[in-house]
Amino acid sequence: MPKIRAATLAEHRQLQRAALLDAARVLLAEGGVEALTFPALATRTGLARSSVYEYFKSRAAVVEQLCELDFPLWAAEIEAGMAACDSAVGKLEAYVRGQLALAGDPRHRAIVALSSVELDEAARRRIRSAHAELVGLVVDAIDELGHPEPRLVATLLQGVVESAVRCSEGRAAADRDLIADTAVALALGGLATAGPRRDRDQDCG
């Protein structure tokens, strides 16, 4: 009987943690990092605020847990999109466009929120490792295109993608499309073909 009670308690805590993470995803999708607060999580799940602290010590811990769960899904979708392409150029474009499309998906708001949340060094190491695996997806395509430093280029390309994601935040659909086209042009052709010009700036300020 004690073992049964212990199992039931563990299952209950697992369900509560999952409910908190689902609520965090909704809050991030609706209002960004500013909306992700422990009082809001408590309200969404019907828990007392003190109970939320039993599961997560900080907002950063919530985001870190979401990333651990969602980052593999993000990478799998990118990899699937690249696998559907026959050429190295197509894979490169799928890598860039796929991440920009996913960044607008509410399911992945935690990953996008990373740049706005303070994480401890252990968490940052785990996130860097996950990013390294993501970057690894495009190394072979760059190598196939003949660049002598494919991993370095892949790392720099990921910086372009992440900048494009930040630029896309809060933009209208037409602006997001332009940013995606420009990021792809930059990735495929460099500054000489960095995309169409516009009368107004498309900065991130």
Helices and strands as residue ranges (DSSP letters): H 2-31, G 33-35, H 38-45, H 49-55, H 59-83, H 88-103, G 106-108, H 109-112, G 113-116, H 121-144, H 150-168, H 173-189, G 191-193
